[in-house]
Amino acid sequence: MGKAKEKGGDKGGGGKADKSSNKNNKKGSKGDSNDSSNDVKATKLKGAQSINVRHILCEKLSKSDEAMERLGNGEKFDAVAREMSEDKAKAGGSLGWQTKGSLDPAFEKVAFELEASSVNSPKVERVKTGFGYHIIMVEGRK
């Protein structure tokens, strides 16, 4: 009985650390101190002043859900953006390099917190603005 209790009795581990590990695609994280310090480093990005950003703009939540599902199934971000985005920027959703203060505040808050990724394996977040639902990915940070 004592052994079973020791296995399940991890100090402080659990929910939030495990969720952040999954979100950052870390495999095998068991909450030991080395893994959690790596998670903290991964979530604290250097303060970029400009980002190379892409987005998919959908007026309706249901359409943005469909785009998120397609991205989750491994489709390339630029291909989904060309087909589904309701924005005028049809170049795979590219908005190019944007500086702080040049974007919608809600969009900017999410975009500047995103880790850089590629269109082949995008790390995305969704945010609602007055324009609709944006699925955002960042390709570069300066």
LINSUL-V726029 format. One line per field, one symbol per residue. phi: phi as a letter, one per 30 degrees, with the letter a starting at -180 (. if undefined). burial: # if it has 24 or more other C-alpha atoms within 12 Angstrom, else .. Layout:
# LINSUL-V726029
phi->???
burial->???
This chain:
# LINSUL-V726029
phi->.dddddddcedidjeddddddddchdcidcideddddddddddcddddcbbcbbaccbdceddddddddddddjddeddddedcdcdddcdiidcidbcejcceedddedddcdddacddbdcbbcbcbddkccccbccabb
burial->................#..##..#....###....#..#........#.#########....##..##..#....############....####..###.....###.########.#..#######...##########.
